[in-house]
Amino acid sequence: MSSEIVFAIIVTSIATYSSRFLGMLTSLRINENSRIYRWFNCIAYSTLAALISRILIFPNGVLMDTNYFIRVIVILISILIFLISKKNLVYPTIFSAIILSLMNSYYS
């Protein structure tokens, strides 16, 4: 490996793990019912909603070949899985990719 690749890996690892370490240290002092925490939570959900809307309305790359109806169905199923899984974002993310690929291959 060249020295530039090793340097890039080291720098990105330090950036990633230092921010996680600082997050762990400060998470002990965060009150989940505080106004600032709820504000950040609202920002996170609104960003997620904006990204989902962008993917639905203005798809990019391979999603441009996907039918609009299939994208709407996958998003609705993902929202349902999100609500059933007690607002866990991992399950709808995984299942949306699986459902989209299955529906796209079946209806194409």
ChimeraX commands (.cxc) that place a marker at each C-alpha (Angstrom):
marker #1 position 0.00,0.00,0.00 radius 0.5
marker #1 position 1.19,3.48,-0.68 radius 0.5
marker #1 position 1.87,5.85,2.19 radius 0.5
marker #1 position -0.97,8.18,1.11 radius 0.5
marker #1 position -3.56,5.41,1.50 radius 0.5
marker #1 position -2.22,4.47,4.92 radius 0.5
marker #1 position -2.25,8.13,5.94 radius 0.5
marker #1 position -5.84,8.55,4.71 radius 0.5
marker #1 position -6.95,5.47,6.66 radius 0.5
marker #1 position -5.26,6.72,9.84 radius 0.5
marker #1 position -6.70,10.24,9.56 radius 0.5
marker #1 position -10.24,9.05,8.84 radius 0.5
marker #1 position -10.02,6.50,11.66 radius 0.5
marker #1 position -8.91,9.17,14.12 radius 0.5
marker #1 position -11.73,11.47,12.99 radius 0.5
marker #1 position -14.33,8.72,13.25 radius 0.5
marker #1 position -13.29,7.23,16.56 radius 0.5
marker #1 position -12.49,10.51,18.29 radius 0.5
marker #1 position -15.97,11.85,17.55 radius 0.5
marker #1 position -17.50,8.60,18.80 radius 0.5
marker #1 position -15.38,8.75,21.95 radius 0.5
marker #1 position -16.38,12.36,22.62 radius 0.5
marker #1 position -20.00,11.43,21.98 radius 0.5
marker #1 position -19.76,8.64,24.51 radius 0.5
marker #1 position -18.26,10.98,27.11 radius 0.5
marker #1 position -20.90,13.66,26.63 radius 0.5
marker #1 position -23.85,11.27,26.32 radius 0.5
marker #1 position -23.80,10.64,30.05 radius 0.5
marker #1 position -24.75,14.27,30.67 radius 0.5
marker #1 position -27.55,14.55,28.10 radius 0.5
marker #1 position -31.11,14.74,29.35 radius 0.5
marker #1 position -33.35,13.07,26.75 radius 0.5
marker #1 position -36.28,15.25,27.78 radius 0.5
marker #1 position -34.45,18.54,27.31 radius 0.5
marker #1 position -35.57,21.03,24.69 radius 0.5
marker #1 position -32.27,20.97,22.81 radius 0.5
marker #1 position -32.32,17.17,22.59 radius 0.5
marker #1 position -35.89,17.20,21.25 radius 0.5
marker #1 position -34.89,19.92,18.77 radius 0.5
marker #1 position -32.00,17.81,17.42 radius 0.5
marker #1 position -34.36,14.83,17.23 radius 0.5
marker #1 position -36.82,16.89,15.15 radius 0.5
marker #1 position -33.99,18.02,12.87 radius 0.5
marker #1 position -32.91,14.41,12.35 radius 0.5
marker #1 position -36.42,13.23,11.48 radius 0.5
marker #1 position -37.06,16.19,9.17 radius 0.5
marker #1 position -33.79,15.51,7.35 radius 0.5
marker #1 position -34.79,11.89,6.93 radius 0.5
marker #1 position -38.21,12.93,5.61 radius 0.5
marker #1 position -36.58,15.33,3.15 radius 0.5
marker #1 position -34.24,12.62,1.86 radius 0.5
marker #1 position -37.09,10.16,1.44 radius 0.5
marker #1 position -39.12,12.79,-0.43 radius 0.5
marker #1 position -36.18,13.58,-2.69 radius 0.5
marker #1 position -35.69,9.90,-3.50 radius 0.5
marker #1 position -39.38,9.55,-4.27 radius 0.5
marker #1 position -39.79,12.66,-6.40 radius 0.5
marker #1 position -36.33,13.13,-7.93 radius 0.5
marker #1 position -34.60,9.73,-8.03 radius 0.5
marker #1 position -30.99,9.50,-9.07 radius 0.5
marker #1 position -28.93,6.73,-10.62 radius 0.5
marker #1 position -30.49,3.28,-10.74 radius 0.5
marker #1 position -33.68,4.51,-9.05 radius 0.5
marker #1 position -34.50,6.48,-12.19 radius 0.5
marker #1 position -35.32,3.16,-13.87 radius 0.5
marker #1 position -37.68,2.17,-11.05 radius 0.5
marker #1 position -41.39,2.70,-11.48 radius 0.5
marker #1 position -42.89,5.56,-9.44 radius 0.5
marker #1 position -45.60,3.24,-8.11 radius 0.5
marker #1 position -43.00,0.77,-6.81 radius 0.5
marker #1 position -41.13,3.55,-4.99 radius 0.5
marker #1 position -44.35,4.71,-3.30 radius 0.5
marker #1 position -45.25,1.16,-2.23 radius 0.5
marker #1 position -41.76,0.55,-0.81 radius 0.5
marker #1 position -41.85,3.81,1.15 radius 0.5
marker #1 position -45.29,3.01,2.58 radius 0.5
marker #1 position -44.17,-0.48,3.59 radius 0.5
marker #1 position -41.02,0.99,5.14 radius 0.5
marker #1 position -43.07,3.47,7.18 radius 0.5
marker #1 position -45.28,0.61,8.36 radius 0.5
marker #1 position -42.23,-1.44,9.37 radius 0.5
marker #1 position -40.84,1.63,11.14 radius 0.5
marker #1 position -44.01,2.00,13.19 radius 0.5
marker #1 position -44.30,-1.72,13.94 radius 0.5
marker #1 position -40.65,-1.94,15.03 radius 0.5
marker #1 position -41.16,0.84,17.61 radius 0.5
marker #1 position -39.41,3.51,15.52 radius 0.5
marker #1 position -36.29,1.48,14.83 radius 0.5
marker #1 position -34.61,2.71,11.63 radius 0.5
marker #1 position -32.54,-0.42,10.98 radius 0.5
marker #1 position -35.38,-2.75,9.99 radius 0.5
marker #1 position -37.09,-0.46,7.45 radius 0.5
marker #1 position -33.73,0.38,5.89 radius 0.5
marker #1 position -32.82,-3.27,5.37 radius 0.5
marker #1 position -36.27,-4.38,4.29 radius 0.5
marker #1 position -36.76,-1.43,1.93 radius 0.5
marker #1 position -33.69,-2.45,-0.06 radius 0.5
marker #1 position -34.89,-6.05,-0.19 radius 0.5
marker #1 position -38.48,-5.15,-1.11 radius 0.5
marker #1 position -37.36,-2.62,-3.74 radius 0.5
marker #1 position -35.07,-5.11,-5.44 radius 0.5
marker #1 position -37.73,-7.84,-5.37 radius 0.5
marker #1 position -40.49,-5.61,-6.69 radius 0.5
marker #1 position -38.24,-4.05,-9.31 radius 0.5
marker #1 position -37.12,-7.43,-10.63 radius 0.5
marker #1 position -40.66,-8.85,-10.56 radius 0.5
marker #1 position -42.42,-5.91,-12.23 radius 0.5
marker #1 position -39.68,-4.99,-14.72 radius 0.5
marker link #1:1,2 radius 0.2
marker link #1:2,3 radius 0.2
marker link #1:3,4 radius 0.2
marker link #1:4,5 radius 0.2
marker link #1:5,6 radius 0.2
marker link #1:6,7 radius 0.2
marker link #1:7,8 radius 0.2
marker link #1:8,9 radius 0.2
marker link #1:9,10 radius 0.2
marker link #1:10,11 radius 0.2
marker link #1:11,12 radius 0.2
marker link #1:12,13 radius 0.2
marker link #1:13,14 radius 0.2
marker link #1:14,15 radius 0.2
marker link #1:15,16 radius 0.2
marker link #1:16,17 radius 0.2
marker link #1:17,18 radius 0.2
marker link #1:18,19 radius 0.2
marker link #1:19,20 radius 0.2
marker link #1:20,21 radius 0.2
marker link #1:21,22 radius 0.2
marker link #1:22,23 radius 0.2
marker link #1:23,24 radius 0.2
marker link #1:24,25 radius 0.2
marker link #1:25,26 radius 0.2
marker link #1:26,27 radius 0.2
marker link #1:27,28 radius 0.2
marker link #1:28,29 radius 0.2
marker link #1:29,30 radius 0.2
marker link #1:30,31 radius 0.2
marker link #1:31,32 radius 0.2
marker link #1:32,33 radius 0.2
marker link #1:33,34 radius 0.2
marker link #1:34,35 radius 0.2
marker link #1:35,36 radius 0.2
marker link #1:36,37 radius 0.2
marker link #1:37,38 radius 0.2
marker link #1:38,39 radius 0.2
marker link #1:39,40 radius 0.2
marker link #1:40,41 radius 0.2
marker link #1:41,42 radius 0.2
marker link #1:42,43 radius 0.2
marker link #1:43,44 radius 0.2
marker link #1:44,45 radius 0.2
marker link #1:45,46 radius 0.2
marker link #1:46,47 radius 0.2
marker link #1:47,48 radius 0.2
marker link #1:48,49 radius 0.2
marker link #1:49,50 radius 0.2
marker link #1:50,51 radius 0.2
marker link #1:51,52 radius 0.2
marker link #1:52,53 radius 0.2
marker link #1:53,54 radius 0.2
marker link #1:54,55 radius 0.2
marker link #1:55,56 radius 0.2
marker link #1:56,57 radius 0.2
marker link #1:57,58 radius 0.2
marker link #1:58,59 radius 0.2
marker link #1:59,60 radius 0.2
marker link #1:60,61 radius 0.2
marker link #1:61,62 radius 0.2
marker link #1:62,63 radius 0.2
marker link #1:63,64 radius 0.2
marker link #1:64,65 radius 0.2
marker link #1:65,66 radius 0.2
marker link #1:66,67 radius 0.2
marker link #1:67,68 radius 0.2
marker link #1:68,69 radius 0.2
marker link #1:69,70 radius 0.2
marker link #1:70,71 radius 0.2
marker link #1:71,72 radius 0.2
marker link #1:72,73 radius 0.2
marker link #1:73,74 radius 0.2
marker link #1:74,75 radius 0.2
marker link #1:75,76 radius 0.2
marker link #1:76,77 radius 0.2
marker link #1:77,78 radius 0.2
marker link #1:78,79 radius 0.2
marker link #1:79,80 radius 0.2
marker link #1:80,81 radius 0.2
marker link #1:81,82 radius 0.2
marker link #1:82,83 radius 0.2
marker link #1:83,84 radius 0.2
marker link #1:84,85 radius 0.2
marker link #1:85,86 radius 0.2
marker link #1:86,87 radius 0.2
marker link #1:87,88 radius 0.2
marker link #1:88,89 radius 0.2
marker link #1:89,90 radius 0.2
marker link #1:90,91 radius 0.2
marker link #1:91,92 radius 0.2
marker link #1:92,93 radius 0.2
marker link #1:93,94 radius 0.2
marker link #1:94,95 radius 0.2
marker link #1:95,96 radius 0.2
marker link #1:96,97 radius 0.2
marker link #1:97,98 radius 0.2
marker link #1:98,99 radius 0.2
marker link #1:99,100 radius 0.2
marker link #1:100,101 radius 0.2
marker link #1:101,102 radius 0.2
marker link #1:102,103 radius 0.2
marker link #1:103,104 radius 0.2
marker link #1:104,105 radius 0.2
marker link #1:105,106 radius 0.2
marker link #1:106,107 radius 0.2
marker link #1:107,108 radius 0.2
view
